[in-house]
């Protein structure tokens, strides 16, 4: 497994990480046994970076990752905080930060968390000096080793990158989201800020397994959040209309090299982008975890393939997402 520097954390992590949203909630039921098997398979396949959040299953995801840490204490774990309350800038204050951090440390079973990210906070938070001063204080207190932000928009990412204490930026980046390539990745590279690419398969669309007849459970965000009823619609199918996404997938499918799955192709596309520190696909079981990790072993895609993906994006996807996020 290729390793890369995770920005200002100073840590080297696997190019493919493990996104632990699926094993927490909002993706349909995943049993505890399946979740732990997926996590163990990921680590055994060379993955060293796990990304979770305190709201994934109301702490379930963190607790499962905490069980894994007892077996593999060498892993780098990132979590997120901020979505446990109404999204008002005033909620991002020292008392809440420490309460959230105490809960996450207990869930994970650690004294110090490797990386804590603000979890897509209100835009005004990025311009609030006191927020980042307090995050600096939490580093000094030994609660966290480093901090970063998870963002919805490229503008938010660029504001965060300019902050000297921000170690990483987590952003949606995939074959249906090209805007970060224009400014976010170059500015992050110049500043030494790590980039964590999330929603790499566009909520599964880029796995190539879905059709117009595919149905999703009531507890699956791909059902209940298609119009943004629960959280930012960009987190579901990357904000792309489902039917348009299916059409784009069929345009991309012939580009996948022999011996590679479409999901691995989508991950490889991200890994080819200069400035990406790690990509964090989720997995519901051990088989998916191993297949995700294997994407790092594949050869980079050719420039002609990248050009063809850009053409599909420009024709079908750009009008829906490029100006919004």
Secondary structure, 3 states (H helix, E strand, C coil): CCEEECHHHCCEEECECEECCCCCCCECCCCHHHHHHHHHHHHHCCCCEEECCCCCCCCHHHHHHHHHHHHCCCCEEEEEECCCCCCCHHHCCHHHHHHHHHHHHHHHCCCCECEEEEECCCHHHHHCHHHHHHHHHHHHCCCECCEEEECCCHHHHHHHHCCCCEEEEEEECECCECHHHCCHHHHHHHHCCEEEEECCCCCCHHHCCCCCCCCCCCCEHHHHCCCCCCCCHHHCHHHCCHHHHHHHHHHHHCCCCCCCCHHHHHHHHHHCCCCCCEECCCCCCHHHHHHHHHHHHCCCCCHHHHHHHHHHHHHHHHHHHCCCC
